């Protein structure tokens, strides 16, 4: 149910970033049927990102979601906090390796039995637990795109990292594929606009085949994006 809600939430936000409103509406009942509170919260934050394009929105969303889990008395929320505490106490400089968290056994809260959480239910903790300092690359990539609030798909990235504060969207194949395509596309656009320049300003490098050889042709960035829509 958590995966269903998260996948549909990210798809709804992705469709809305492309102004495909009618395609997004039929997915809303699926989010409701998933019964996932986190999915609705991530959707609300993602939609709010269309109006408030500021990194502070993620900071507030992360604080609210984590504080709610810590202050809640529900069994699922208490278990999530126990998982976070276990992952935090087990961090090492270079991590334990991919997939190791699947075998972690978490003690019960009060009366109960030990259980296998399978994931840390927090993408940042999961990455740090598995890769340690090696997780810095992922943090840098997402931090870079999260700062580029002018990107059309920024609300999608915002909804993803919000869900990652209390869930595991990075470890859901459909969601991971969707978000890494988005992140890669944002970095590509930045590289195209900043990577090539001459005395007249910034330019995009294009290649045309002519007489069996590749010849260079420089196109102004403004012209390039006007043709791309």
NORCOR-V987219 format. One line per field, one symbol per residue. psi: psi as a letter, one per 40 degrees, with the letter a starting at -180 (. if undefined). burial: + if it has 16 or more other ideal C-beta (glycine too) atoms within 10 Angstrom, else -. Layout:
psi: ???
burial: ???
This chain:
psi: dddddddddddddddddefgdddddeedddddddfhddddddddddddeddggiddddddddddddddddeieiddddddddddddddeeiideieihedddehhhiihbhaiiihediefhddddddddebdeeddddddddddddgeeideddddddddddedeafddehddddddddddddddddddddeedhiaeeaiihhihhhhfeihiihhhiddddddde.
burial: -++++++++++++++++------+-----++--+-++++++++-++-++-------++--++--++--+-------++++++++-++--+----++----+--+------------+-++++++++++++++--+--+---+--++-++-+-++++++++++++++++++++--+--++--++--+--+--++--+------++----------------+--------
